[in-house]
Amino acid sequence: MATYILLVSFTEQGLRTVKDTTKRAEVFREMSKQFGVTVKDIYWTLGRYDLVITVDAPDAATITAAGLTLGMAGNVRTQTLTAFSAAEMGGILDKVR
């Protein structure tokens, strides 16, 4: 499983219904399971992004499908980052020439 970080911003629609954001987060957590994605953490944040979500997913195509499904509801826009642990980064650095 690979780790991904989703940087999430509310749309205007999402802001209008912001009081439902924790309920929507739980729906996303459950929906993700259908894709084989495990939601590790969901944080509401101050600053450029409104939420930061960490997930484990089998591959980039799978997290992309889950992210697009989330976006289809119209409440948020996402940016997805691939994340590496220290051990994974060590393996990557071993390949650097």
Number of C-alpha atoms within 10 A of each C-alpha: 11 16 21 21 21 20 19 22 19 19 15 12 12 18 14 11 12 15 10 11 16 12 11 16 17 13 12 16 18 14 17 23 13 10 14 16 22 19 22 13 11 17 12 12 13 8 6 9 16 14 20 18 18 20 21 18 22 14 15 15 10 15 24 15 13 20 19 13 14 20 15 10 12 13 20 20 19 20 13 17 13 13 15 13 10 9 9 12 12 11 11 11 10 9 8 6 4
